Amino acid sequence: MNKKWMTGSLALALGLVSAGSGAMGAGADTGSTAIKTVAVSVPGKEGPATINNLTVKSIIPLVVHAKKLYTYASRSGNVYNPETFVYNGTNYRFLSSDLGTKQQLMNYIKRAYTHNAAAFYVQTQFLEYKGRMAQVNADVGNALQYDKATAIMVSKTATTAVFELSVPQPDGQGANEMVVVKLKKVNGYWRIDMSPDTLF
């Protein structure tokens, strides 16, 4: 496999770059089309976002992918010193330009979540202010180790599924957390049918 492609995919999977921003293709024009291909094809063309056979094994990469999307969005995207403002007495921060509009944010979240789950999340956890998306200036989420989780299928039909995950605590501290994940098949691929903030 092409090393540049692997590096670009790894950076994307770790949330170091945003797939939608074209950052992987920009500035890396070395004559190879591998990086450009990844940047163009990422929204739902490869990896955990294209799981169509949901099992106790395949759900884990999808949940890990979903958590990376949630973590990126909940940390305002790729800005380290976000622009802040006060609205109705609450301190907010703007999201980075790749998540800057409601449509960009929705499209990003829908890479692992259903439309309804993404819409609920965007509606309840973000503020559209002066044409830009913002969120309360605070840290959210948990440090559970979803990449080390095990899953049990609770129910599954052709279009819906429910799994129960046993997720280890950070550094093995305490008992595993039991997490219920609801999913729905959208255009042939499985998506999480819960708002990210309720799952993570």
PATI-20669 format. One record per residue: residue number from 1; residue in one letter; x, y, z of N, C-alpha, C, O in turn. Coordinates in steps of 0.2 Angstrom, whole numbers. Atoms other than C-alpha are relative to their C-alpha. Layout:
BEGIN
<site NUM,"A",<X,Y,Z>,<X,Y,Z>,<X,Y,Z>,<X,Y,Z>>
...
***
This chain:
BEGIN
<site 1,"M",<4,-6,0>,<0,0,0>,<4,6,0>,<10,6,3>>
<site 2,"N",<-4,-7,0>,<6,18,-4>,<1,3,7>,<-4,4,10>>
<site 3,"K",<-2,-3,-6>,<15,25,11>,<-4,7,1>,<-7,8,7>>
<site 4,"K",<3,-7,-1>,<8,43,8>,<-8,-1,1>,<-11,2,5>>
<site 5,"W",<7,2,-1>,<-10,35,7>,<-1,-2,7>,<-6,0,10>>
<site 6,"M",<0,3,-6>,<-7,26,23>,<0,6,5>,<-4,7,10>>
<site 7,"T",<-1,-6,-5>,<-1,42,32>,<-6,5,0>,<-8,7,5>>
<site 8,"G",<6,-5,1>,<-15,53,25>,<-6,-3,3>,<-10,0,7>>
<site 9,"S",<6,3,-3>,<-28,40,31>,<1,0,7>,<-4,1,11>>
<site 10,"L",<-1,0,-7>,<-20,39,48>,<-1,6,3>,<-5,7,8>>
<site 11,"A",<1,-6,-2>,<-20,57,50>,<-7,2,0>,<-10,5,5>>
<site 12,"L",<7,-1,1>,<-38,58,44>,<-4,-4,6>,<-8,-1,9>>
<site 13,"A",<3,4,-5>,<-43,44,56>,<1,2,7>,<-3,2,11>>
<site 14,"L",<-1,-3,-7>,<-35,52,71>,<-3,7,1>,<-2,10,6>>
<site 15,"G",<3,-7,0>,<-44,68,67>,<5,6,0>,<4,11,1>>
<site 16,"L",<-5,-5,1>,<-28,77,63>,<-1,5,-5>,<1,11,-5>>
<site 17,"V",<2,-5,6>,<-35,84,47>,<-7,-2,-1>,<-10,-7,1>>
<site 18,"S",<8,1,1>,<-53,86,42>,<0,-2,-8>,<3,0,-12>>
<site 19,"A",<1,3,7>,<-58,76,27>,<-4,5,-5>,<-2,5,-11>>
<site 20,"G",<4,-4,4>,<-70,89,21>,<4,6,-2>,<2,10,-7>>
<site 21,"S",<-4,-6,1>,<-57,103,21>,<4,0,-6>,<7,5,-9>>
<site 22,"G",<-4,1,5>,<-47,96,7>,<8,1,2>,<12,2,-2>>
<site 23,"A",<-6,-2,-2>,<-32,99,18>,<5,-6,-2>,<11,-4,-3>>
<site 24,"M",<-5,5,2>,<-24,82,13>,<2,1,-7>,<8,-1,-8>>
<site 25,"G",<-2,-1,7>,<-24,86,-5>,<4,7,-1>,<8,7,-6>>
<site 26,"A",<-3,-6,1>,<-18,104,-3>,<7,0,3>,<9,-3,8>>
<site 27,"G",<-6,-1,-3>,<0,108,-1>,<5,-7,-1>,<10,-7,1>>
<site 28,"A",<-4,6,0>,<6,90,-4>,<0,-3,-7>,<0,-9,-8>>
<site 29,"D",<0,2,7>,<6,90,-23>,<7,-2,-2>,<11,2,-4>>
<site 30,"T",<-7,3,1>,<21,78,-26>,<-1,-4,-7>,<4,-8,-8>>
<site 31,"G",<1,4,6>,<14,71,-42>,<-4,-6,1>,<-6,-9,-4>>
<site 32,"S",<4,6,-1>,<5,57,-34>,<-7,2,1>,<-8,7,4>>
<site 33,"T",<7,-1,0>,<-13,56,-35>,<-3,-4,6>,<-9,-3,8>>
<site 34,"A",<3,4,-6>,<-15,45,-19>,<-3,4,5>,<-9,3,7>>
<site 35,"I",<2,-4,-5>,<-17,58,-7>,<-6,4,-2>,<-11,5,2>>
<site 36,"K",<6,-3,3>,<-29,68,-18>,<-6,-5,0>,<-12,-2,2>>
<site 37,"T",<6,5,0>,<-40,52,-20>,<-3,-1,6>,<-9,-1,7>>
<site 38,"V",<2,1,-6>,<-41,50,-2>,<-4,6,2>,<-10,5,5>>
<site 39,"A",<3,-6,-2>,<-46,68,1>,<-7,1,-3>,<-12,3,0>>
<site 40,"V",<6,0,4>,<-59,67,-12>,<-5,-5,2>,<-11,-4,2>>
<site 41,"S",<5,6,-1>,<-67,50,-8>,<-2,-1,7>,<-6,-6,9>>
<site 42,"V",<1,2,-7>,<-67,51,11>,<-7,0,2>,<-9,-5,6>>
<site 43,"P",<6,0,-3>,<-85,56,15>,<-4,-6,-2>,<-9,-6,-6>>
<site 44,"G",<4,6,0>,<-92,38,16>,<2,-5,-6>,<-2,-9,-8>>
<site 45,"K",<-2,5,6>,<-82,29,2>,<5,-5,3>,<7,-10,-1>>
<site 46,"E",<-5,5,-3>,<-70,19,14>,<-1,-1,7>,<-4,3,11>>
<site 47,"G",<-1,1,-7>,<-67,12,31>,<-7,-1,4>,<-11,-4,1>>
<site 48,"P",<5,2,-5>,<-79,11,46>,<-7,3,-3>,<-12,1,-1>>
<site 49,"A",<6,-3,2>,<-92,23,37>,<-4,-4,-5>,<-9,-3,-7>>
<site 50,"T",<3,4,5>,<-96,9,24>,<-1,-7,2>,<-1,-11,-2>>
<site 51,"I",<1,6,-2>,<-100,-5,35>,<-8,-2,-2>,<-12,2,0>>
<site 52,"N",<7,2,1>,<-115,-14,28>,<-2,-7,3>,<-8,-9,2>>
<site 53,"N",<2,7,-3>,<-114,-31,37>,<2,1,7>,<8,1,9>>
<site 54,"L",<-1,-2,-7>,<-116,-26,55>,<1,-6,5>,<-4,-10,5>>
<site 55,"T",<-1,6,-5>,<-108,-39,68>,<3,3,6>,<4,9,7>>
<site 56,"V",<-3,-2,-6>,<-101,-39,85>,<7,2,-1>,<10,6,3>>
<site 57,"K",<-7,-2,2>,<-84,-36,77>,<0,6,-4>,<4,11,-2>>
<site 58,"S",<-1,-6,4>,<-88,-23,64>,<-3,6,3>,<-2,12,1>>
<site 59,"I",<3,-6,-3>,<-98,-12,76>,<5,4,4>,<5,10,4>>
<site 60,"I",<-5,-3,-4>,<-82,-8,86>,<3,6,-4>,<4,11,-2>>
<site 61,"P",<-3,-5,4>,<-73,1,72>,<-5,6,-2>,<-3,12,-2>>
<site 62,"L",<5,-5,1>,<-89,11,68>,<-1,5,6>,<-1,11,5>>
<site 63,"V",<1,-4,-6>,<-91,17,86>,<6,4,1>,<6,10,3>>
<site 64,"V",<-6,-4,-1>,<-73,22,87>,<1,5,-5>,<3,11,-3>>
<site 65,"H",<0,-5,6>,<-75,31,70>,<-5,6,3>,<-3,12,2>>
<site 66,"A",<5,-5,-3>,<-91,40,78>,<3,4,5>,<1,10,6>>
<site 67,"K",<-3,-4,-5>,<-81,45,93>,<5,5,-2>,<5,10,1>>
<site 68,"K",<-4,-5,3>,<-68,53,83>,<-3,6,-3>,<-1,12,-2>>
<site 69,"L",<3,-5,3>,<-80,63,74>,<-3,5,5>,<-3,11,5>>
<site 70,"Y",<3,-4,-5>,<-89,68,90>,<6,4,4>,<5,10,5>>
<site 71,"T",<-6,-3,-3>,<-72,72,98>,<2,7,-4>,<3,12,-1>>
<site 72,"Y",<-2,-5,4>,<-67,83,84>,<-5,6,0>,<-3,12,1>>
<site 73,"A",<5,-6,0>,<-83,93,83>,<-1,3,7>,<-2,9,8>>
<site 74,"S",<0,-3,-6>,<-84,95,102>,<6,4,3>,<5,7,8>>
<site 75,"R",<-6,-4,-2>,<-67,102,103>,<1,6,-5>,<6,9,-6>>
<site 76,"S",<0,-5,4>,<-72,115,90>,<4,-1,-7>,<5,4,-10>>
<site 77,"G",<-4,2,6>,<-63,106,75>,<7,1,1>,<10,-1,6>>
<site 78,"N",<-7,-1,0>,<-45,111,71>,<3,6,3>,<8,8,1>>
<site 79,"V",<-3,-6,-2>,<-43,127,80>,<2,-1,8>,<-1,-4,12>>
<site 80,"Y",<-3,1,-7>,<-32,128,96>,<-1,6,4>,<-2,5,10>>
<site 81,"N",<2,-6,-4>,<-36,146,101>,<-6,3,-3>,<-6,8,-7>>
<site 82,"P",<6,-2,3>,<-54,148,96>,<-2,7,2>,<-1,10,7>>
<site 83,"E",<2,-7,-1>,<-62,165,94>,<-7,-1,5>,<-11,-5,3>>
<site 84,"T",<5,1,-5>,<-74,167,109>,<-4,6,0>,<-2,12,-2>>
<site 85,"F",<5,-6,-1>,<-89,178,113>,<-5,-2,5>,<-6,-8,7>>
<site 86,"V",<5,1,-5>,<-102,180,126>,<-7,1,-3>,<-9,6,-6>>
<site 87,"Y",<7,-1,3>,<-121,177,121>,<-4,-2,6>,<-4,-8,9>>
<site 88,"N",<5,1,-5>,<-135,178,134>,<4,-2,7>,<2,-6,10>>
<site 89,"G",<-3,2,-6>,<-122,177,148>,<4,-6,0>,<8,-8,5>>
<site 90,"T",<-4,7,1>,<-113,161,142>,<5,1,-5>,<5,5,-10>>
<site 91,"N",<-6,0,4>,<-96,160,135>,<0,-5,-6>,<-1,-11,-4>>
<site 92,"Y",<0,5,6>,<-96,152,117>,<7,1,-4>,<11,6,-3>>
<site 93,"R",<-6,0,4>,<-82,148,105>,<-3,-2,-7>,<-7,-6,-8>>
<site 94,"F",<1,2,7>,<-83,147,86>,<3,-6,-2>,<9,-8,0>>
<site 95,"L",<-3,6,2>,<-80,131,77>,<5,2,-6>,<4,7,-9>>
<site 96,"S",<-4,-2,5>,<-66,130,64>,<-3,0,-7>,<-9,-2,-7>>
<site 97,"S",<4,-2,6>,<-70,135,46>,<-2,-7,-4>,<-7,-6,-7>>
<site 98,"D",<3,6,3>,<-72,116,40>,<-6,-2,3>,<-10,-6,0>>
<site 99,"L",<7,1,-3>,<-87,115,52>,<-3,6,1>,<-8,7,5>>
<site 100,"G",<3,-6,-1>,<-91,133,51>,<-7,2,-1>,<-10,6,2>>
<site 101,"T",<7,-1,1>,<-108,132,44>,<-4,-6,2>,<-2,-11,4>>
<site 102,"K",<4,5,-2>,<-123,122,49>,<0,-6,-4>,<0,-12,-2>>
<site 103,"Q",<0,5,5>,<-123,112,33>,<7,-4,1>,<7,-10,0>>
<site 104,"Q",<-6,3,-1>,<-104,108,35>,<0,-4,6>,<3,-10,6>>
<site 105,"L",<0,4,-6>,<-106,102,53>,<-5,-6,-1>,<-3,-11,1>>
<site 106,"M",<4,6,1>,<-121,91,48>,<3,-5,-4>,<3,-11,-2>>
<site 107,"N",<-3,5,4>,<-112,83,34>,<6,-3,3>,<6,-9,2>>
<site 108,"Y",<-6,3,-3>,<-97,80,45>,<-3,-6,5>,<-1,-11,5>>
<site 109,"I",<3,4,-5>,<-108,72,59>,<-3,-6,-3>,<-3,-12,-1>>
<site 110,"K",<4,5,4>,<-118,62,46>,<5,-6,-3>,<2,-11,-6>>
<site 111,"R",<-5,5,2>,<-102,52,42>,<-1,-6,4>,<2,-12,2>>
<site 112,"A",<0,6,-4>,<-106,40,56>,<-7,0,3>,<-9,-5,6>>
<site 113,"Y",<7,-1,-3>,<-124,46,62>,<-5,1,-5>,<-4,3,-10>>
<site 114,"T",<6,-1,4>,<-141,46,55>,<-2,8,0>,<1,11,4>>
<site 115,"H",<1,-7,1>,<-148,63,49>,<-4,2,6>,<-2,8,9>>
<site 116,"N",<3,-3,-6>,<-160,64,64>,<4,0,6>,<4,5,10>>
<site 117,"A",<-5,0,-5>,<-146,60,76>,<4,6,0>,<5,10,5>>
<site 118,"A",<-4,-6,2>,<-135,73,68>,<-4,7,1>,<-1,11,4>>
<site 119,"A",<4,-6,-1>,<-149,86,68>,<-2,2,7>,<-1,7,9>>
<site 120,"F",<1,-2,-7>,<-153,84,86>,<6,2,3>,<6,7,7>>
<site 121,"Y",<-7,-2,-3>,<-135,85,91>,<2,7,-2>,<3,11,2>>
<site 122,"V",<-2,-7,3>,<-132,101,80>,<-5,5,4>,<-3,10,6>>
<site 123,"Q",<5,-5,-3>,<-149,109,87>,<1,1,7>,<0,6,9>>
<site 124,"T",<0,0,-7>,<-146,105,105>,<7,2,3>,<8,5,8>>
<site 125,"Q",<-6,-1,-3>,<-127,107,107>,<4,6,-3>,<10,7,-1>>
<site 126,"F",<-4,-5,4>,<-122,121,95>,<-5,6,-1>,<-11,6,0>>
<site 127,"L",<3,-6,1>,<-127,139,92>,<2,3,-7>,<8,4,-8>>
<site 128,"E",<-2,-4,6>,<-128,148,75>,<0,7,1>,<-6,10,3>>
<site 129,"Y",<-1,-7,-2>,<-122,165,78>,<4,4,-6>,<9,3,-7>>
<site 130,"K",<-3,-4,6>,<-119,178,64>,<2,-4,-6>,<8,-3,-9>>
<site 131,"G",<-2,4,6>,<-119,165,51>,<5,-6,1>,<7,-9,-3>>
<site 132,"R",<-5,5,-2>,<-106,154,60>,<-2,-5,6>,<-6,-3,10>>
<site 133,"M",<1,4,-5>,<-107,139,71>,<4,0,6>,<10,1,5>>
<site 134,"A",<-4,-1,-6>,<-102,140,89>,<-3,-5,5>,<-8,-8,4>>
<site 135,"Q",<2,4,-5>,<-103,130,105>,<2,3,7>,<6,7,7>>
<site 136,"V",<-2,-3,-7>,<-102,133,124>,<8,-2,1>,<10,-7,-1>>
<site 137,"N",<-7,1,-1>,<-84,135,128>,<2,-4,6>,<4,-1,11>>
<site 138,"A",<-2,4,-6>,<-81,120,139>,<2,-7,-3>,<0,-9,-9>>
<site 139,"D",<-2,7,3>,<-74,102,137>,<-6,-5,2>,<-9,-4,7>>
<site 140,"V",<5,5,-1>,<-86,87,135>,<3,-6,-2>,<8,-7,-4>>
<site 141,"G",<-2,6,2>,<-85,69,133>,<3,-4,5>,<4,-2,11>>
<site 142,"N",<-3,4,-5>,<-78,54,142>,<7,-3,-3>,<8,-3,-9>>
<site 143,"A",<-7,3,2>,<-61,44,141>,<-1,-7,0>,<4,-11,0>>
<site 144,"L",<1,7,1>,<-69,27,139>,<4,-3,-6>,<5,1,-11>>
<site 145,"Q",<-4,3,6>,<-58,15,128>,<-5,-4,-4>,<-5,-10,-4>>
<site 146,"Y",<5,4,5>,<-71,11,114>,<4,-4,-4>,<1,-9,-7>>
<site 147,"D",<-3,4,4>,<-57,4,104>,<2,-7,3>,<4,-12,-1>>
<site 148,"K",<-1,6,-3>,<-55,-10,117>,<-7,-3,2>,<-7,-8,6>>
<site 149,"A",<7,2,-2>,<-74,-13,119>,<-2,-7,-3>,<1,-9,-8>>
<site 150,"T",<3,6,3>,<-83,-29,116>,<-8,1,0>,<-11,5,3>>
<site 151,"A",<7,-1,2>,<-101,-30,109>,<-4,-6,1>,<-2,-12,-1>>
<site 152,"I",<5,6,0>,<-116,-41,111>,<-6,3,-4>,<-8,9,-3>>
<site 153,"M",<5,-2,3>,<-130,-40,99>,<-7,-1,4>,<-8,-7,6>>
<site 154,"V",<6,0,-4>,<-147,-36,108>,<-5,-2,-5>,<-10,-6,-4>>
<site 155,"S",<5,1,5>,<-158,-35,92>,<3,2,-7>,<7,7,-7>>
<site 156,"K",<-2,-3,7>,<-156,-33,73>,<-6,-2,-5>,<-8,-8,-5>>
<site 157,"T",<5,2,6>,<-168,-32,58>,<4,2,-6>,<10,4,-5>>
<site 158,"A",<-3,-2,7>,<-164,-27,40>,<2,7,1>,<7,9,-3>>
<site 159,"T",<-1,-7,0>,<-164,-9,45>,<2,3,6>,<4,9,7>>
<site 160,"T",<-2,-2,-6>,<-161,-7,63>,<3,-5,4>,<3,-11,3>>
<site 161,"A",<-4,5,-5>,<-150,-14,77>,<1,3,6>,<2,9,7>>
<site 162,"V",<-2,-3,-6>,<-146,-12,95>,<5,-5,3>,<5,-11,3>>
<site 163,"F",<-5,4,-3>,<-130,-18,103>,<2,3,7>,<0,9,8>>
<site 164,"E",<-3,-2,-6>,<-123,-17,120>,<7,-1,1>,<10,-7,-1>>
<site 165,"L",<-7,0,0>,<-105,-13,122>,<3,0,8>,<0,4,12>>
<site 166,"S",<-3,0,-6>,<-94,-17,137>,<7,4,-1>,<11,1,-4>>
<site 167,"V",<-6,-5,2>,<-81,-2,137>,<4,1,6>,<2,3,11>>
<site 168,"P",<-4,-1,-6>,<-66,-2,148>,<1,7,2>,<1,12,-2>>
<site 169,"Q",<-1,-7,-3>,<-62,13,159>,<7,1,-2>,<11,-3,-4>>
<site 170,"P",<-7,-1,1>,<-46,22,156>,<5,-3,5>,<4,-3,11>>
<site 171,"D",<-5,3,-4>,<-30,13,162>,<-3,-6,5>,<-1,-7,10>>
<site 172,"G",<3,5,-4>,<-42,-1,168>,<-2,1,7>,<-3,-3,11>>
<site 173,"Q",<2,-2,-7>,<-48,9,183>,<-8,-2,0>,<-12,1,-3>>
<site 174,"G",<7,1,-1>,<-65,2,189>,<-3,-5,-5>,<1,-7,-10>>
<site 175,"A",<4,5,4>,<-78,-10,181>,<-1,4,-7>,<-1,10,-8>>
<site 176,"N",<2,-3,7>,<-82,-8,162>,<-6,3,0>,<-11,1,4>>
<site 177,"E",<6,-4,1>,<-95,4,157>,<-5,-4,-5>,<-2,-6,-10>>
<site 178,"M",<5,3,5>,<-111,-4,148>,<-3,6,-3>,<-6,10,-1>>
<site 179,"V",<3,-6,4>,<-116,7,134>,<-4,-3,-6>,<-2,-8,-9>>
<site 180,"V",<5,2,5>,<-131,4,123>,<0,4,-7>,<0,10,-6>>
<site 181,"V",<-1,-4,7>,<-129,9,104>,<-6,-2,-4>,<-7,-8,-6>>
<site 182,"K",<5,2,4>,<-144,10,93>,<2,2,-7>,<5,8,-8>>
<site 183,"L",<-2,-2,7>,<-141,10,74>,<-6,-1,-5>,<-11,-4,-4>>
<site 184,"K",<5,0,5>,<-151,12,58>,<4,-1,-7>,<10,3,-8>>
<site 185,"K",<-3,1,6>,<-146,7,40>,<-3,6,-5>,<-9,7,-5>>
<site 186,"V",<1,-6,4>,<-145,23,29>,<3,-1,-7>,<9,-2,-7>>
<site 187,"N",<-2,0,6>,<-143,21,10>,<5,-6,-1>,<11,-6,-4>>
<site 188,"G",<-4,6,1>,<-135,3,12>,<5,0,6>,<8,-5,6>>
<site 189,"Y",<-6,0,-5>,<-123,8,27>,<-3,1,6>,<-8,5,7>>
<site 190,"W",<2,-1,-6>,<-125,7,45>,<2,7,3>,<8,9,3>>
<site 191,"R",<-2,-7,-3>,<-126,24,55>,<-3,-1,7>,<-8,-4,8>>
<site 192,"I",<2,0,-7>,<-128,27,74>,<-6,4,0>,<-6,10,-2>>
<site 193,"D",<7,-4,0>,<-146,33,77>,<-1,3,7>,<-6,2,10>>
<site 194,"M",<1,-3,-7>,<-142,42,94>,<5,6,-1>,<10,6,-4>>
<site 195,"S",<-4,-7,0>,<-135,60,97>,<6,-2,3>,<7,-5,8>>
<site 196,"P",<-7,1,-2>,<-116,59,99>,<0,2,8>,<4,-2,11>>
<site 197,"D",<-1,-2,-7>,<-118,68,116>,<-3,-5,5>,<-1,-5,11>>
<site 198,"T",<3,5,-4>,<-129,55,123>,<4,-7,0>,<3,-11,5>>
<site 199,"L",<-4,6,1>,<-117,41,117>,<6,0,4>,<9,-4,7>>
<site 200,"F",<-6,-1,-2>,<-101,48,122>,<1,5,6>,<6,7,9>>
***
